[in-house]
Amino acid sequence: MELATTMPLADTSGRPLESSSNWTGKSHMTRRDLNMPEQTEKLLHFTEEVVRNAAQQSEQMKKELEEQRAAALAEAKIEAKDAARSYYDKEAARIRAESGREVSRHLMDSKRQIYLRRKEITQEVFEQVCERIRTFTGTPDYYDHMVQMLRRAMEQLPGAQEVTVQLRGEDMSFAPKLSAALAPVKVECQEGSFSLGGFILQCSQLGLRVDCSFDNRLDELAGHFAESFGLSLSDDLDEM
């Protein structure tokens, strides 16, 4: 059996020539190789543009984040400052209120103690005055003093022809002598509601009344005592 062989073509120098198909393929590869630098350059430009845009966007985002961070920090500082001021104001108000209440309590306690002590002093003074009055009304000088006071009181009732004299129960025994001391004025003696001594002279004809009872004088003395020594209990109670 005879094998058919295909001999490669050779040029004049005897070197074999490549087939047309191989040559054509090699020619195509050469054209692609010629276009590679241009494509690579375009790819590089595209890559650089993408990287540059990404870098710009990154910087922009970083800038925006920094601005947002700065704004948030500034707002947080303002809020913290406002919160601190509000807390300080509330605490200061609370402390002032508590201090005010504490001072008021101490002041009220002090005033109450002063009030009670003033009341004790007033009571002690008037007990001593009452004791001296009781001692005086038990002496002979008391009747003479009553006559003198009665005559001075009649001077305040000019033209009176008839009067009423109120006496305490213990002094009703003086009625005849006192009536005689005011003659020719007609005198009617009655028992009064006071207890320390003295009398109350009244003239219905003139519509006048003269209170010379020791009880009334003691009340007047109490008012004078309070004004002179600052022992007005009502003022203390109003302040408290």
Helices and strands as residue ranges (DSSP letters): H 20-137, H 141-154, E 162-167, G 169-174, H 175-181, E 186-191, E 199-203, E 208-211, H 214-229, H 233-239
